Amino acid sequence: MVWGPMDRVDKPSIVDREANLTGLYYFYDRPLASGPDTVGVVLVVCREQGLQQVVWVGRPLDGPAHATAREAIRREGVRRYGEPQPGPAPGSLVSPSGQAFLATRTLPDGALGLVMSASGPDYAACSENHRTATGHPAAAHMADLIGGMVP
């Protein structure tokens, strides 16, 4: 995938629109979300900036499996983006550039699920347009997903 305008996209499971954002939701039965540890993938497409965020939602994991998966994702994030800093949500990590974010969400049954997002170079402008139109930044949707604050 490439940040910005898109000329082709696989058919999503669900499409959701709010102001300048279109969320393309892919559940585990769709090609973009077909990995064994994946519950879903969300592509956030901004009207003016194109694709500006990819959100990966992992399957529920128990304590040891969660810790192992989190560490593997953290290591890959370090390789791609540099050593992360603690993020605004408890236990979350954010890359030095703010472009990548990893968090744990607690599901209603108490299970833990990892959520990771990567944002494109024009995400801030997209988010500001969203705030102007709705009164909240684009990151509010990610915060709803994990139940906490996001950068």
C-alpha positions as CSV (number, residue, x, y, z in Angstrom):
1,M,0.0,0.0,0.0
2,V,1.0,3.6,-0.6
3,W,-0.1,6.7,1.4
4,G,-2.3,9.1,-0.5
5,P,-4.8,8.7,-3.3
6,M,-6.0,5.2,-4.1
7,D,-7.2,4.0,-7.5
8,R,-8.1,0.5,-6.5
9,V,-9.2,-1.2,-3.2
10,D,-10.4,-4.6,-2.3
11,K,-14.1,-4.8,-1.4
12,P,-14.4,-4.2,2.3
13,S,-16.8,-5.9,4.7
14,I,-18.2,-2.6,5.8
15,V,-17.8,1.1,4.7
16,D,-18.4,3.8,7.3
17,R,-18.3,7.6,6.5
18,E,-18.1,10.6,8.8
19,A,-17.3,14.0,7.4
20,N,-14.0,13.8,5.5
21,L,-13.2,10.2,6.7
22,T,-14.1,6.9,5.0
23,G,-13.4,3.8,7.0
24,L,-13.0,0.6,5.0
25,Y,-13.4,-2.3,7.4
26,Y,-12.0,-5.7,6.5
27,F,-12.9,-8.6,8.7
28,Y,-10.9,-11.9,9.0
29,D,-12.7,-13.4,5.9
30,R,-11.3,-10.7,3.6
31,P,-7.9,-10.7,1.9
32,L,-6.5,-7.7,3.8
33,A,-7.4,-9.2,7.2
34,S,-6.9,-12.9,6.5
35,G,-3.9,-13.5,8.9
36,P,-4.4,-16.1,11.7
37,D,-4.0,-13.5,14.4
38,T,-6.1,-10.9,12.8
39,V,-9.7,-10.0,13.6
40,G,-9.8,-7.0,11.3
41,V,-8.1,-4.3,9.4
42,V,-9.4,-0.7,8.9
43,L,-8.2,1.6,6.1
44,V,-8.9,5.2,6.9
45,V,-9.2,7.2,3.7
46,C,-9.4,11.0,3.9
47,R,-11.3,12.9,1.2
48,E,-8.4,15.2,0.3
49,Q,-5.3,13.3,1.5
50,G,-6.2,9.7,0.4
51,L,-5.2,6.7,2.5
52,Q,-3.7,8.1,5.8
53,Q,-4.2,5.3,8.4
54,V,-4.1,1.6,8.6
55,V,-5.4,0.0,11.8
56,W,-4.8,-3.7,12.6
57,V,-6.9,-5.4,15.2
58,G,-5.6,-8.6,16.7
59,R,-7.5,-11.6,18.0
60,P,-8.0,-12.0,21.7
61,L,-5.0,-13.6,23.5
62,D,-4.3,-14.8,27.0
63,G,-1.6,-13.3,29.1
64,P,1.6,-15.2,27.9
65,A,0.4,-15.3,24.2
66,H,-0.4,-11.6,24.4
67,A,3.0,-10.7,25.9
68,T,4.8,-12.8,23.2
69,A,2.8,-11.2,20.3
70,R,3.2,-7.7,21.8
71,E,6.9,-8.1,22.0
72,A,7.2,-9.4,18.4
73,I,5.2,-6.4,17.1
74,R,7.3,-4.0,19.3
75,R,10.5,-5.5,17.8
76,E,9.2,-5.0,14.3
77,G,8.2,-1.5,15.1
78,V,11.7,-0.7,16.4
79,R,13.1,-2.1,13.1
80,R,10.8,0.1,11.0
81,Y,10.4,3.2,13.1
82,G,12.9,3.3,15.9
83,E,12.7,2.8,19.6
84,P,9.2,3.7,20.9
85,Q,8.2,5.8,23.8
86,P,5.4,5.2,26.2
87,G,2.1,6.4,24.6
88,P,-0.8,8.2,26.2
89,A,-2.9,5.1,26.9
90,P,-1.7,2.7,29.7
91,G,0.8,0.3,28.3
92,S,0.8,1.8,24.8
93,L,3.8,2.6,22.7
94,V,4.3,5.3,20.1
95,S,7.1,5.6,17.5
96,P,9.5,8.6,17.7
97,S,7.8,10.1,14.7
98,G,4.3,9.4,16.1
99,Q,3.6,7.5,12.9
100,A,3.1,4.1,14.6
101,F,1.1,3.3,17.7
102,L,0.6,0.0,19.6
103,A,-1.9,-0.5,22.3
104,T,-3.8,-3.2,24.2
105,R,-7.5,-3.2,24.5
106,T,-9.4,-5.1,27.1
107,L,-12.4,-6.9,25.7
108,P,-15.7,-7.3,27.7
109,D,-14.8,-10.8,28.7
110,G,-11.4,-9.6,30.1
111,A,-9.4,-11.0,27.2
112,L,-6.6,-8.8,25.7
113,G,-6.3,-7.8,22.1
114,L,-3.5,-5.9,20.4
115,V,-4.3,-2.9,18.2
116,M,-1.7,-1.2,16.0
117,S,-2.0,1.7,13.7
118,A,0.3,3.3,11.2
119,S,-0.4,6.8,9.9
120,G,0.6,8.5,6.7
121,P,2.4,11.8,6.3
122,D,-0.7,13.9,5.9
123,Y,-2.7,12.4,8.8
124,A,-2.4,15.5,10.9
125,A,-4.0,17.7,8.1
126,C,-6.7,15.1,7.6
127,S,-7.4,15.0,11.4
128,E,-7.6,18.8,11.6
129,N,-10.2,18.8,8.7
130,H,-12.1,16.2,10.6
131,R,-12.0,18.2,13.8
132,T,-13.3,21.3,11.9
133,A,-16.2,19.3,10.5
134,T,-17.1,17.2,13.6
135,G,-15.6,18.8,16.7
136,H,-13.3,15.8,17.4
137,P,-10.0,14.7,15.8
138,A,-9.7,11.6,13.7
139,A,-7.8,9.9,16.5
140,A,-11.0,9.9,18.6
141,H,-12.1,6.9,16.6
142,M,-9.0,4.9,17.5
143,A,-9.4,6.0,21.1
144,D,-12.9,4.6,21.0
145,L,-11.5,1.3,19.7
146,I,-8.9,0.9,22.4
147,G,-10.8,2.6,25.2
148,G,-8.2,5.2,25.9
149,M,-6.3,8.2,24.5
150,V,-4.1,8.0,21.4
151,P,-1.5,10.4,20.0
